[in-house]
Amino acid sequence: MAGMRMLIITGNPEVAESVSIAIELHWSAARVITAQTGREGIGMAGTGNPDVVILDLELPDVRGSEVIRSIRSFSFAPVIALAVKGEEAKALECGAVDYMLKPCGPVEFYRKVEARIRDRDRFAGAQPHSHGDIVVEPQNLRLRHGGRVTELTPLETGLMSCLIRGGGSVVTYNRLIEAAWDSDFAGASDSLRLHVVRLREKVEIDLEHPQVILTAPGEGYFLAPPR
């Protein structure tokens, strides 16, 4: 993680300080830059070439969702949103690769940031794999299904690849958490459920009655048999 550049966008000085301290304690060689407004953060994302962006959705000038969309339009840097309960789904819909609920514990923070930084080299050389007409292209972060091509985040690619490797058998919650974040942490199950919802939005016709990604209550998820 030496030389890592991290951009923090928040209008709350306490959030900026706590996140900066967490970074300095865990990654002493990291370079931390902070923006106090959304517009300032968009500019810094363009000029500072950060490796990861930590974005507080509560900003004094513009909506956090607008900042995510703007950064996504010109940068591949993963955006991890700091959200209040109920706002996490909106962050993912706008292009954040992951989220953390405020206040966030240090273990979750480290696990999520480290996992998203590792995404840069995670799928290098990975070949497409399939289950029926579902095809995941890890190198391109794409999903082909039902004649459609859908973009995936690296986290979603890891989850879908894990489900495909399951071959239709139940993939446990713990195994999927490992695929997404490499290790467990408090709140991981809730995060997993929300990311599975996002995956279902990309492959299911009726979210109320999933036909592709199925749930094994109390165990995990699995892919329906190919038709």
N, C-alpha and C positions, 0 to 999 in steps of 0.2 A: 504493500500500500504506500510505499515511499513515493513522494512527489505527487500524491493524489490531490486534486483540486476540488473543493467542496463549496458550493454556493448555498447560503442560507437566505431565504426571502421571508421576512416577517416584520410587521410593524410593532411587534411586542418586544421591548428590550429584554424582558425576563426570559422569553422563549429563545431569543438570540443568544443570550448568555449561557443558558443551560445547555443548548445544543452545541455551542462552541466548546464549552468545558468538556462535554462528553466526547467530542471529536478529539480534542487535545489529549485527553487521558488515554484514549484507545489507539489513536493514530498520531503520535507526536510529530511525525514528519509531514503531516497533511497541511496544505495551505487552505485557510478558511477565509472566504470573503462574504460579506453580509450586505444585503440590500434591505432598506427600510420600507420601500414601496414596491408595488407590482411593476410599475413602469421602469423603475431603476433595476429591478431584478431581471426583466426582459433584456435590458441593455447589457447587463453584466453577463447574462447567459450567452450573449452573442460575442462579446469581446474577451471574456475570461476563459472560455473553453473549459467549463467545469466537467469533472468526471461524474458528478452526481449533484442533483439539486434537491434541497430540502425546502419545501414550500408550505408555509402556513396559509391555509385557505382564507383566514380572516385578515384582510389587508385594508389599509386606510384609503386607498385610491380606486382600485379596480377589483373586480371579483377574481378570486383565486382561479376559478375555472377558465377565465379569459387569459390569465397568465400561462396556464398549462397549455392551452391551445396555441398561443403565440410561440412559446418555446418549442413545442412539437413541430411547428412549421419550418424551423430552420436548424434544429439541434437534435442529435440522437442521445443526448445526456439523459439518463433516467431521472424522472421526477418522482420523488416520494412526498406525498402530501401529509401534512399534519392537520387532522380534522377533528371536529367534535362529533359525537355520536349522531348518526343520521345523515352525515354529509359524506361518508366514505364512498358510497356508491357513485355519487356525483363526481367525485375526484377521478375514479377509474373511468367513468364514461367520457370524461374530457381528455383523457390521455395519460394520466398518472400511471406509472407501472405498479405502484404499491401505495399503501397509506399506513399511518399510525394514528391512533386515537390519542388526543391530549387528555391528561398528561401521559407521556409515554415512558415506560420503564427502560433502563439502560440496556438490558439484555435484548429486548425486542428491537431497540434502535440499532444495536450493533449487528444483530442477525440480519435484519432487513437491508441495511446499507451494504454489508459485506456481500450478501447474495446478489444484489443488483449490480455491484461493481464487477463481480465475477462473470456476469452475463456477457461481457465484452468478448470473452474467448470461449464461452461455454459450448457453443454449437459449431465451432470451427471444424470443418470436415465431416460433420454429421450428415448422414444420408437420409432421404425421405423414408418414412415408414407409414404403413397403412393398416386399416381395419375396415374391410368392406370397401365402401366408396369414400371413406374418410382418409385423407392423405395429409400428413404433416410434413412440411418442408422446413426443418429446423434452421438451416443456413439463411433462408429467406424470411423466416418468421411468418409463414403462410399456412393456412388451412384450406384444403380443397374438400368440398362436401356438397353433394346435390347439385353439381354444376356451377357452384359459386366458389369464388376465391376470397378469403377473408384474412385480414392482417391480424396477427397475434402479438401480444407482448412477449418478451422472453419468459416471464413467469408463466403465462398461459401456455406457451410452447412446451415448457418443462412439464406442466401438469398433463397436457393432452398427450405428450409422448409417453408419460408414465402410464396413463390409462390404456394407450394402444399396446404397450409392452405387456400389459396385463392380459391381453388376448381375450377379453370378455369375462375374465374372472374378477372377483372383487379386489380392488386395490385399497388397502387400509388407509384410514385417515393419517396415521403416522408416516406411512410410506409416501403419501402425497405431500405432506408437510416437508419431508426431507427433500423431495423433488423441487419444491418451491423455494425453501429457505435453508436447506442443508441441516437444520436442527430445529428442535421444538422450543417454544417459548410461551409464556402466558398470553392467551389471546390468539394463538395460532389456529385453533379450530374455527373461531369466528372469521378470521381472515380467509381461511381456506374456503369456507362456505360462500363467502361473498365472491371470491374469484371463480368458483364453480358456477355461480349464477351468471357471471359475465361470460364464461365459456358457453353456457347454455343459450345465452342470448345470440350467440354466433352460429349455433348449429341446430337449435330446436325451432320447430314451427309453432308449437304451443307450449309456452313456458309453464303453464299450469299442469300440463300433462306431458312431461318429458318422454321422448321416445329414443333418444340417442345416449345421453349420459344419465344413467339410472342410479338410484340411491339404495344401498343396503343399510337399512337403519341400524345405527349403533356400530357399524363396521367400516363403511367407506363408500366408494363409488365404483361403477363398472360400466363398460360400453355394451349396449344391446347387441345381440347377434346380428351379423350382416344380413341384409335382406336379399 
